[in-house]
Amino acid sequence: MITPEQAVIAAVLLDSRVLRFAVEQVGPGDFEDQALGAIFAGILSMGAAHEPVDVITVSGKLPGWEVPGVDVVDLHTWMGEVPTASSVGSYAAKVREGSLRRGLQIVASRMVTTLDPGVAIAQATEGLKGLQLAASKRHLLPKTLGEVLLDDNDEYDWVVDGLLERQDRLILTGGEGSGKSTLVRQLALMTAAGIHPFTFFKMKPARVLVVDTENTERQWRRAVRPMVSKAAMHGRVNPADAVHLACTPRLDLSKDSDLGEVHSMVDELKPDVLFIGPLYRLIPRAINNDDDAAPLLAALDTLRDRGLAMVIEAHAGHGHPGVGERDLRPRGSAALMGWPEFGLGLRPDKQARSSNAFQLVRWRGDRDERKWPSRISRGISDWPWTPTAAF
C-alpha cells in the first residue's frame, strides 16, 4: 500500500486541477520523504509557470529535480493505487498531520536535552507557536472571484446519478417502524450492484461499506437475502461480493481507537459510499446539545474527507399530541440539523389511501440540487421501496 505522501503526488498526476486542494493542506516541507517533497515543489513550480502537469511531463523533470530512487515506473505504480484524484484532500491531511507530529517530537526532544529549564520552556513555547501557525495557516487561502470562476472543475462526481455525489452527507430519518432501515439497505445493495435505487436503470457499481451499530448479521441475513438475489440477477455485479458489512453493538467515534478502526476499514476497502449508524449509537451518550454533537460530527467529517459519500440513519424527533405531524428532524442537538448537505425523512402519506404510501420529506433545504422522489411506497413492486411521484 502506498503512503499518503505518494498518494498526494499520484492524485495530482491523475488530475492536476486538484493541486489547489493539496496546497491548502501541505507544502514541500511537510513531506517526510525529501525526494517526494522535492517532486511536490517541482510540481508547484510547474503550476506557477502554467506548464501542464501530468505523469509524462513530471517524469521528464525528475532528473533535474535530483530525486534518486524515483522514476516513471514508481509514478505509474502510485497512480494505480489511487482510486480517484478527488481524494487528494484526505491524503494531504494525513501528510500534514504527520508533519505536525514530527514537529512535536522535535520540540519534545529539545526540551529533554536542554539543561537550562528556562531556556527549554522558552524554546518549547516558540516551537509550539510555530506549529500552531503551521496547523492553521493553510485553512484560509482567499482568491478573487475571477480566479474561482476560471476554475472549470465543477462537474458532478456522482456515486449514484442525481442522488449522491462524493462527500455528500445525508441523514435519513423516520419514526420507529417506518421502514427507514429497509430503505437504507435498498440504497446500499442496489448502489453496489449497479442499479439505480429509484429509477432501477443500470449504472456504474459503487464500492459500499456498511457499519451497522444496531442490527446483527443474523438480522441482515433475514432482511436482505431476497433483495441480494434479485439485485445479483438484474445488476452489473453481485452485491453479496460488493458490499462489506461490519456489525457492532455500539461505537464511540469520539474515541481515537474506535474512529481509527473505521478509518482502517476505509483504507483497506476504499468505499465510494459509507452507510453508518444509527446516529445515536455512534457515541455513548445522548446528543442533547452542541457540545455533545461536536466531537461526533468532527469525527464523521474525518471520514467524509476521505472522498466518500456518507448516509446516516437517525431517529426522528418525538411527536407532540395535538401539534400535528411528527417532527422529522433528527432527535437531539440543533447542530445535527445544519451539519449534513441533505436531510430526508419518511412520513406516512395521509393523502394516499394505502398505509404503505409515504412522503420523502426534506427537513432541511438542499445545499445542491438532487433528484430524490417526493413519494415512495412499500411492497408495490419487486423492490421494497418504489417511487410513486415525479423526481
C-alpha positions as CSV (number, residue, x, y, z in Angstrom):
1,M,0.0,0.0,0.0
2,I,1.3,3.4,-0.9
3,T,2.0,6.1,1.6
4,P,-0.2,9.3,1.9
5,E,2.8,11.3,0.6
6,Q,3.0,9.1,-2.5
7,A,-0.8,9.3,-2.8
8,V,-0.8,13.1,-2.9
9,I,1.7,13.1,-5.8
10,A,-0.3,10.4,-7.6
11,A,-3.6,12.2,-7.2
12,V,-2.2,15.4,-8.7
13,L,-0.7,13.5,-11.6
14,L,-4.2,11.9,-12.2
15,D,-5.8,15.3,-12.4
16,S,-3.7,18.5,-12.0
17,R,-6.8,20.5,-11.1
18,V,-6.7,19.0,-7.6
19,L,-3.3,20.6,-6.9
20,R,-5.1,23.6,-5.3
21,F,-6.7,21.3,-2.8
22,A,-3.4,19.7,-1.9
23,V,-1.8,23.2,-1.4
24,E,-4.5,24.1,1.0
25,Q,-3.1,21.4,3.3
26,V,0.6,20.9,2.7
27,G,3.8,22.4,1.4
28,P,7.0,20.7,0.2
29,G,8.5,20.9,3.7
30,D,5.6,18.8,5.1
31,F,6.9,15.7,3.3
32,E,9.0,13.3,5.5
33,D,10.4,11.8,2.3
34,Q,12.6,14.6,1.0
35,A,12.5,13.2,-2.6
36,L,8.7,13.4,-2.6
37,G,8.9,16.9,-1.1
38,A,11.2,17.9,-4.0
39,I,8.8,16.4,-6.5
40,F,5.9,18.4,-4.9
41,A,8.0,21.6,-5.0
42,G,8.7,20.9,-8.7
43,I,5.0,20.4,-9.5
44,L,4.2,23.7,-7.7
45,S,6.8,25.4,-9.9
46,M,5.3,23.9,-13.0
47,G,1.9,25.0,-11.9
48,A,3.0,28.5,-11.3
49,A,4.6,28.6,-14.7
50,H,1.3,27.3,-16.3
51,E,3.1,24.2,-17.5
52,P,1.0,21.1,-18.0
53,V,1.3,18.7,-15.0
54,D,0.9,15.0,-15.8
55,V,2.9,11.8,-15.5
56,I,4.8,12.4,-18.7
57,T,5.8,16.0,-18.1
58,V,6.7,15.3,-14.4
59,S,8.7,12.2,-15.2
60,G,10.8,14.2,-17.7
61,K,11.6,16.7,-14.9
62,L,12.8,14.0,-12.3
63,P,16.5,14.0,-13.3
64,G,16.7,17.8,-12.9
65,W,15.0,17.7,-9.5
66,E,17.6,15.3,-8.1
67,V,15.2,12.7,-6.7
68,P,17.2,9.4,-6.6
69,G,15.2,6.3,-6.2
70,V,12.1,7.7,-8.0
71,D,11.3,7.0,-11.7
72,V,8.4,6.9,-14.1
73,V,7.6,3.4,-13.1
74,D,7.1,4.5,-9.5
75,L,4.8,7.3,-10.6
76,H,2.6,4.9,-12.6
77,T,2.5,2.4,-9.7
78,W,1.3,5.1,-7.3
79,M,-1.3,6.3,-9.7
80,G,-2.7,2.8,-10.0
81,E,-3.2,2.7,-6.2
82,V,-5.3,5.9,-6.0
83,P,-8.9,5.3,-6.9
84,T,-9.8,9.0,-7.6
85,A,-8.0,12.3,-7.7
86,S,-10.8,13.9,-5.6
87,S,-9.4,12.1,-2.5
88,V,-6.3,14.4,-2.5
89,G,-7.6,16.4,0.4
90,S,-7.7,13.4,2.7
91,Y,-4.2,12.3,1.7
92,A,-2.8,15.7,2.1
93,A,-4.4,16.0,5.6
94,K,-2.6,12.8,6.6
95,V,0.7,14.3,5.3
96,R,0.1,17.5,7.3
97,E,-0.8,15.5,10.4
98,G,2.5,13.6,10.1
99,S,4.4,16.8,9.7
100,L,2.9,18.3,12.8
101,R,3.6,15.1,14.8
102,R,7.2,15.2,13.8
103,G,7.4,18.8,14.8
104,L,6.0,18.0,18.2
105,Q,8.6,15.2,18.6
106,I,11.4,17.7,17.8
107,V,10.1,20.2,20.3
108,A,9.8,17.5,23.0
109,S,13.3,16.2,22.2
110,R,14.8,19.7,22.6
111,M,13.1,20.2,25.9
112,V,14.6,17.0,27.3
113,T,18.2,17.7,26.1
114,T,18.3,21.4,27.1
115,L,19.9,21.7,30.5
116,D,18.5,25.1,31.5
117,P,14.8,24.8,32.3
118,G,14.1,28.4,31.5
119,V,15.7,28.1,28.1
120,A,13.9,24.8,27.5
121,I,10.5,26.4,28.2
122,A,11.2,29.4,26.0
123,Q,12.3,27.2,23.1
124,A,9.3,24.9,23.5
125,T,6.9,27.9,23.6
126,E,8.4,29.3,20.4
127,G,8.4,25.9,18.8
128,L,4.7,25.3,19.7
129,K,3.8,28.7,18.3
130,G,5.3,27.8,15.0
131,L,3.5,24.5,14.9
132,Q,0.2,26.2,15.8
133,L,0.8,28.6,12.9
134,A,1.6,25.7,10.6
135,A,-1.5,23.9,11.7
136,S,-3.8,26.8,10.9
137,K,-2.2,28.9,8.1
138,R,-3.4,26.7,5.2
139,H,-7.1,26.7,6.1
140,L,-7.9,30.1,4.5
141,L,-6.5,30.9,1.1
142,P,-8.5,33.7,-0.4
143,K,-9.0,34.0,-4.1
144,T,-10.6,36.6,-6.3
145,L,-14.0,35.6,-7.6
146,G,-12.4,35.8,-11.1
147,E,-10.0,33.0,-10.1
148,V,-12.8,30.9,-8.8
149,L,-14.9,31.4,-12.0
150,L,-11.9,30.4,-14.2
151,D,-11.7,27.1,-12.5
152,D,-13.7,24.7,-14.6
153,N,-13.7,21.8,-12.2
154,D,-17.4,22.0,-11.3
155,E,-18.6,18.7,-12.8
156,Y,-20.6,16.4,-10.5
157,D,-18.7,13.4,-9.2
158,W,-21.6,11.1,-8.9
159,V,-21.7,7.9,-6.9
160,V,-25.4,7.5,-7.6
161,D,-26.6,9.6,-10.5
162,G,-28.7,12.5,-9.3
163,L,-28.7,11.3,-5.7
164,L,-25.3,11.1,-4.1
165,E,-22.1,12.9,-5.0
166,R,-18.7,12.2,-3.3
167,Q,-18.5,13.9,0.1
168,D,-22.3,14.3,0.3
169,R,-23.6,13.8,3.8
170,L,-27.2,12.6,4.0
171,I,-29.1,11.9,7.2
172,L,-32.3,9.8,6.7
173,T,-34.8,9.9,9.5
174,G,-38.2,8.4,10.3
175,G,-40.3,7.1,13.1
176,E,-39.9,3.7,14.6
177,G,-41.2,1.0,12.1
178,S,-41.4,3.4,9.2
179,G,-39.1,1.3,7.1
180,K,-36.1,3.6,7.0
181,S,-33.7,0.7,7.7
182,T,-35.1,-1.2,4.8
183,L,-34.7,1.9,2.6
184,V,-31.1,2.3,3.7
185,R,-30.4,-1.4,2.8
186,Q,-32.0,-0.9,-0.6
187,L,-29.8,2.1,-1.2
188,A,-26.7,0.2,-0.2
189,L,-27.4,-3.1,-2.1
190,M,-28.6,-1.6,-5.3
191,T,-25.8,1.0,-5.4
192,A,-23.3,-1.8,-5.0
193,A,-25.0,-3.9,-7.6
194,G,-25.0,-1.1,-10.2
195,I,-28.8,-0.5,-10.2
196,H,-30.2,3.0,-9.6
197,P,-32.2,2.7,-6.3
198,F,-35.2,4.5,-7.7
199,T,-35.1,4.5,-11.5
200,F,-34.0,0.9,-11.5
201,F,-31.8,1.5,-14.5
202,K,-28.3,0.0,-14.6
203,M,-25.5,2.3,-13.6
204,K,-21.8,2.1,-12.6
205,P,-21.5,0.0,-9.5
206,A,-20.0,1.6,-6.4
207,R,-18.0,0.2,-3.5
208,V,-20.1,0.1,-0.4
209,L,-19.2,-0.2,3.3
210,V,-21.9,-0.6,5.9
211,V,-21.2,-0.1,9.6
212,D,-24.3,-1.1,11.5
213,T,-24.4,-0.4,15.2
214,E,-27.9,-1.6,15.8
215,N,-28.6,-4.8,13.8
216,T,-26.8,-8.1,13.9
217,E,-25.5,-10.2,11.0
218,R,-28.4,-12.6,11.6
219,Q,-30.9,-9.8,11.2
220,W,-29.2,-8.7,8.0
221,R,-29.3,-12.2,6.6
222,R,-33.1,-12.4,7.2
223,A,-33.7,-9.0,5.8
224,V,-31.7,-8.8,2.6
225,R,-31.5,-12.4,1.2
226,P,-34.3,-11.9,-1.3
227,M,-33.1,-8.4,-2.3
228,V,-29.5,-9.6,-2.8
229,S,-30.6,-12.4,-5.1
230,K,-32.7,-10.0,-7.2
231,A,-30.0,-7.4,-7.4
232,A,-27.5,-10.0,-8.4
233,M,-29.8,-11.1,-11.2
234,H,-30.6,-7.6,-12.5
235,G,-27.4,-5.6,-11.7
236,R,-23.9,-5.5,-13.0
237,V,-22.3,-7.2,-10.1
238,N,-23.4,-9.4,-7.2
239,P,-23.9,-7.1,-4.1
240,A,-23.0,-10.1,-1.9
241,D,-19.5,-9.6,-3.1
242,A,-19.5,-5.8,-3.4
243,V,-21.0,-4.8,0.0
244,H,-18.8,-5.1,3.1
245,L,-20.7,-5.2,6.4
246,A,-19.5,-4.6,9.9
247,C,-22.0,-5.1,12.7
248,T,-21.1,-3.9,16.2
249,P,-23.3,-3.2,19.3
250,R,-22.0,0.3,19.6
251,L,-19.2,2.7,18.6
252,D,-17.7,5.7,20.2
253,L,-16.4,7.8,17.4
254,S,-15.2,10.4,19.9
255,K,-12.5,7.9,20.9
256,D,-9.4,7.6,18.7
257,S,-9.4,3.8,18.9
258,D,-13.0,3.4,17.5
259,L,-12.6,6.1,14.9
260,G,-9.2,4.7,13.9
261,E,-10.8,1.3,13.3
262,V,-13.3,2.7,10.9
263,H,-10.6,4.6,9.1
264,S,-8.6,1.4,8.8
265,M,-11.6,-0.3,7.1
266,V,-11.9,2.7,4.8
267,D,-8.2,2.4,4.0
268,E,-8.5,-1.2,3.2
269,L,-11.8,-1.3,1.3
270,K,-11.8,2.2,-0.3
271,P,-15.6,2.6,-0.3
272,D,-17.4,5.1,-2.5
273,V,-20.3,5.2,0.0
274,L,-20.3,4.7,3.7
275,F,-23.6,3.7,5.4
276,I,-23.1,4.2,9.1
277,G,-25.4,4.4,12.1
278,P,-27.9,4.8,13.6
279,L,-26.6,8.2,14.7
280,Y,-27.5,7.8,18.4
281,R,-25.3,4.7,18.7
282,L,-22.1,6.3,17.4
283,I,-21.4,8.0,20.7
284,P,-22.2,6.6,24.2
285,R,-24.2,9.5,25.5
286,A,-27.3,11.4,24.4
287,I,-26.8,14.1,21.8
288,N,-28.7,16.8,23.7
289,N,-26.7,19.9,22.8
290,D,-24.0,21.2,20.5
291,D,-21.2,20.2,22.9
292,D,-22.5,16.6,22.7
293,A,-22.7,16.7,18.9
294,A,-19.4,18.5,18.2
295,P,-17.0,15.6,18.7
296,L,-19.2,13.1,16.8
297,L,-19.7,15.4,13.8
298,A,-16.0,16.2,13.7
299,A,-15.2,12.5,13.7
300,L,-17.7,11.8,10.9
301,D,-16.1,14.7,8.9
302,T,-12.7,13.0,9.0
303,L,-14.4,10.0,7.3
304,R,-16.2,12.2,4.8
305,D,-12.9,13.9,4.0
306,R,-11.7,10.6,2.6
307,G,-13.7,11.4,-0.6
308,L,-16.7,9.2,0.1
309,A,-20.4,9.9,0.3
310,M,-22.0,9.2,3.7
311,V,-25.5,8.1,4.5
312,I,-26.6,8.0,8.2
313,E,-29.8,6.7,9.6
314,A,-31.2,8.7,12.6
315,H,-34.4,8.6,14.7
316,A,-36.8,11.5,14.1
317,G,-37.9,13.8,16.9
318,H,-40.9,12.8,19.1
319,G,-44.4,13.9,18.1
320,H,-46.5,16.0,20.4
321,P,-50.2,15.3,20.9
322,G,-52.4,17.8,19.1
323,V,-49.5,19.6,17.4
324,G,-49.8,17.8,14.0
325,E,-47.2,16.0,12.0
326,R,-44.2,14.4,13.7
327,D,-41.0,16.4,13.5
328,L,-38.7,14.6,11.1
329,R,-35.6,16.4,12.1
330,P,-33.0,14.1,13.9
331,R,-33.6,13.9,17.6
332,G,-31.1,15.9,19.7
333,S,-28.8,18.8,19.2
334,A,-29.7,21.6,16.7
335,A,-26.2,21.1,15.2
336,L,-27.5,17.9,13.6
337,M,-29.9,19.9,11.5
338,G,-27.3,22.1,10.0
339,W,-24.5,19.6,9.5
340,P,-25.5,17.4,6.5
341,E,-25.9,18.6,2.9
342,F,-29.2,16.8,2.8
343,G,-31.8,15.7,5.3
344,L,-34.7,13.5,4.3
345,G,-37.4,11.9,6.4
346,L,-40.0,9.2,5.9
347,R,-43.6,10.2,6.8
348,P,-46.8,8.3,6.2
349,D,-48.7,9.9,3.3
350,K,-52.1,10.8,4.7
351,Q,-53.4,11.9,1.3
352,A,-53.0,8.4,0.0
353,R,-55.5,5.6,0.5
354,S,-52.8,3.0,1.2
355,S,-51.0,2.6,4.5
356,N,-47.9,1.7,2.5
357,A,-47.6,5.1,0.9
358,F,-45.0,7.5,2.4
359,Q,-43.7,11.0,1.7
360,L,-39.9,11.5,1.5
361,V,-39.8,14.9,3.2
362,R,-36.9,17.4,3.1
363,W,-36.5,18.6,6.7
364,R,-33.7,20.9,5.7
365,G,-33.0,22.8,2.5
366,D,-30.8,21.0,0.0
367,R,-27.4,22.6,-0.5
368,D,-27.4,21.5,-4.1
369,E,-30.0,20.0,-6.5
370,R,-30.7,16.3,-6.0
371,K,-33.4,14.1,-7.6
372,W,-34.9,12.3,-4.7
373,P,-38.5,11.2,-5.2
374,S,-41.1,13.0,-3.1
375,R,-43.3,10.0,-2.6
376,I,-42.4,6.3,-2.2
377,S,-44.4,3.2,-1.4
378,R,-43.7,-0.2,0.2
379,G,-44.4,-3.5,-1.4
380,I,-45.9,-2.5,-4.7
381,S,-43.0,-3.8,-6.9
382,D,-40.2,-6.3,-6.9
383,W,-38.2,-3.9,-4.7
384,P,-39.1,-3.0,-1.1
385,W,-39.5,0.7,-1.9
386,T,-40.7,2.2,-5.2
387,P,-41.1,5.9,-6.2
388,T,-44.7,6.9,-6.8
389,A,-44.2,10.6,-7.7
390,A,-42.0,12.6,-10.0
391,F,-38.4,13.1,-9.1
